[in-house]
C-alpha cells in the first residue's frame, strides 16, 4: 500500500497523509462543529479513530486514481476509472514490489494502446484473473 512507484502514487499518498495530519490536528475542533463544546476525552478519541479509519478507507477506496493519472498522463492512453482499477496491479507495486513502467506503450498508435495494456496485463496474470477489455 505504501509503495511509491511513480510520481502520481507519491503525490496521492502524500496528500492523503497531509489530510490525515490536518484531521488529527482538528480532533479538538470537530466535536464543536456538531455542537459538542468541551468534548470529553472519549469523544475526542472516537473522532481520532474515525479520522484514522476514514483516511485509510479513502486511500484504499480511491487507489485507482494514481494509476488513472499515470496511464492517461504519462502513457497518453485514455482509460476510465474501471479500467484503471483493472490495470492498477501493473503500476502499484503489489506484485512483490515489482511494477511495469510500460513507457514503450507511448510509441504505439493511440487507438492500440489500451489493447496493448490489457494484453500485457493478461500475460502477467495469466488465466488466474480475468480482465475486461
C-alpha positions, 0 to 999 in steps of 0.5 A: 500500500505504501509503495511509491512507484511513480510520481502520481502514487507519491503525490496521492499518498502524500496528500492523503497523509497531509489530510490525515495530519490536518484531521488529527490536528482538528480532533479538538475542533470537530466535536464543536462543529456538531455542537459538542463544546468541551468534548470529553476525552472519549469523544475526542478519541472516537473522532481520532479513530474515525479520522484514522479509519476514514483516511485509510478507507479513502486511500484504499477506496480511491487507489485507482486514481494514481494509476488513472493519472499515470496511464492517461498522463504519462502513457497518453492512453485514455482509460476510465476509472474501471479500467484503471482499477483493472490495470492498477496491479501493473503500476502499484507495486503489489506484485512483490514490489515489482511494477511495469513502467510500460513507457514503450506503450507511448510509441504505439498508435493511440487507438492500440494502446489500451489493447496493448495494456490489457494484453500485457496485463493478461500475460502477467496474470495469466488465466488466474484473473480475468480482465475486461477489455 
